[in-house]
Every structure is written in structure tokens, then in C-alpha cells.
Amino acid sequence: MSAQDNSYDLAAIEKLNDEQLYALFVREAVSSDEIWILTDQYGSVMLNTEDEDCVPVWPYKKLAEAWATGEWEACKAEAISLSKWHSRWTPGLEDDEFAVVVCPTEGRDGLVVSPLELDKALKKRKQKQST
């Protein structure tokens, strides 16, 4: 179990507003150098909002797994390194016109952001952390 899993507290996370949850996601993703997604036999799980097709992301494996219930119960949590996220996922999502939904949880849709916006926030946090 990683240090990230030890700090996982669903009750505390559920109390955060969207902006706080986004800040937590960025901080934890940079700290662990990974982003968690859910995959099935076809690849990454996708969600549809009213306006966007999205890839859901989480800062912790257990948080992603907690969301894998019902129709998603066969999905597996998969870590994507930040370097792979920056080099492949951001351009790929942009090219395919997909958005990212940050930390959807039970009863909460999560915050929808553009891949470029998320990429910029992650890089800014990484730079701030290294100085």
C-alpha cells in the first residue's frame, strides 16, 4: 500500500467543493507522479456529460476503485505516469476533443476541465514543488 493510499479518506474528500477537490487532485497527482484512470476491455472508461465526452481521473487508486461499481464493477484502476499523461494523454484527448472529469465520486459528477487546462495546472504545481 502506498503512502497515497494511507492518506485516502473518502469522508473528508466528499466534503470538499469542486475547486478544493481539483486542488487536491493536482497536488496528489504531482506528489505521486501519477494519475489514476479506470479501464475495461476496450480501454479507458469514458463518461458523457450534457456537453462533453470525458475521461474520469482520480489521485488515488482506492478512490478510482470506489467508483467502479454497478455497470463499472468489471473495470480496473490503472496508473498513468505524469510524463506519459503529458506526452500522450493530453495531446490525444485534445485531438479527440475529449475533456477530463476530475474525481467523480458517488453522488458527485466531478469537475470537468480541458486536457490543456489540467496539463497546465499539473506542470505549474510540479514547477512550484521543485523550487
C-alpha positions in Angstrom: 0.0 0.0 0.0 1.4 3.3 -1.0 1.6 6.5 1.1 -1.1 7.9 -1.2 -3.5 5.0 -0.2 -2.8 5.7 3.5 -4.0 9.3 3.1 -7.2 8.3 1.3 -10.2 9.5 3.3 -13.5 9.3 1.4 -15.5 11.1 4.1 -13.1 14.1 4.0 -12.9 14.1 0.2 -16.7 14.1 -0.1 -16.8 17.3 2.0 -14.6 19.2 -0.5 -16.1 21.6 -3.0 -15.1 21.2 -6.7 -12.2 23.7 -6.5 -10.8 22.1 -3.4 -11.1 18.7 -4.9 -9.3 19.9 -8.1 -6.5 21.4 -5.9 -6.2 18.1 -4.0 -6.1 16.1 -7.3 -3.4 18.3 -8.7 -1.3 18.2 -5.5 -1.6 14.5 -5.1 -1.0 13.6 -8.7 2.2 15.7 -8.8 3.3 14.3 -5.4 2.8 10.7 -6.5 3.8 11.4 -10.2 0.7 9.5 -11.4 -2.9 9.8 -12.3 -5.4 7.0 -11.9 -8.0 6.0 -14.5 -10.4 3.1 -14.9 -10.0 0.7 -17.8 -12.1 -2.1 -19.2 -11.6 -4.5 -22.1 -11.9 -1.6 -24.6 -9.5 0.8 -22.9 -10.1 3.9 -20.7 -13.6 4.4 -19.3 -15.4 7.4 -20.8 -18.2 9.4 -19.3 -20.7 11.7 -21.0 -21.9 14.9 -19.5 -24.5 17.2 -21.1 -21.8 18.9 -23.2 -18.7 16.8 -23.1 -17.3 13.3 -23.6 -14.8 12.9 -20.7 -12.2 10.6 -19.2 -12.6 10.4 -15.4 -9.4 10.7 -13.3 -8.5 10.3 -9.6 -5.5 11.0 -7.4 -5.7 7.6 -5.6 -6.1 4.0 -6.7 -8.7 3.3 -4.0 -10.8 6.4 -5.0 -10.9 5.1 -8.6 -11.8 1.6 -7.4 -14.5 3.0 -5.1 -16.2 4.5 -8.2 -16.0 1.2 -10.1 -19.4 -0.1 -9.0 -22.6 -1.1 -10.8 -22.0 -1.0 -14.6 -18.3 -0.2 -14.0 -17.6 -3.0 -11.5 -15.5 -5.0 -14.0 -13.2 -2.0 -14.5 -9.7 -1.9 -13.2 -7.8 1.1 -11.8 -4.7 1.9 -13.8 -1.9 4.4 -13.0 -0.7 6.7 -15.8 2.6 8.4 -15.1 2.6 12.2 -15.4 5.2 12.0 -18.1 3.0 9.7 -20.1 0.0 11.9 -19.3 1.8 15.0 -20.6 3.3 13.3 -23.7 0.4 11.1 -24.8 -2.8 11.7 -23.0 -3.1 15.4 -23.1 -2.5 15.7 -26.9 -4.6 12.6 -27.6 -7.6 13.9 -25.6 -7.3 17.3 -27.2 -7.1 15.8 -30.7 -10.2 13.7 -30.0 -12.0 16.6 -28.4 -12.4 14.9 -25.0 -12.5 16.6 -21.6 -11.3 15.4 -18.3 -13.6 14.9 -15.3 -11.7 15.2 -12.0 -12.7 12.9 -9.1 -16.2 11.9 -9.8 -17.5 10.1 -6.7 -20.7 8.6 -5.6 -23.4 11.2 -6.0 -20.9 13.8 -7.4 -20.2 14.4 -11.0 -16.7 15.9 -10.6 -15.2 19.0 -12.2 -14.9 19.0 -16.0 -11.8 20.6 -17.4 -10.0 20.7 -20.7 -6.9 18.4 -21.0 -4.8 21.5 -21.6 -6.1 23.3 -18.5 -5.3 20.2 -16.4 -1.9 19.8 -18.0 -1.0 23.4 -17.3 -2.1 23.1 -13.6 0.0 19.9 -13.2 3.1 21.5 -14.7 2.7 24.6 -12.7 2.4 22.6 -9.5 5.4 20.5 -10.4 7.5 23.6 -11.1 6.3 25.2 -7.8 7.2 22.0 -5.9 10.7 21.8 -7.4 11.6 25.3 -6.4 
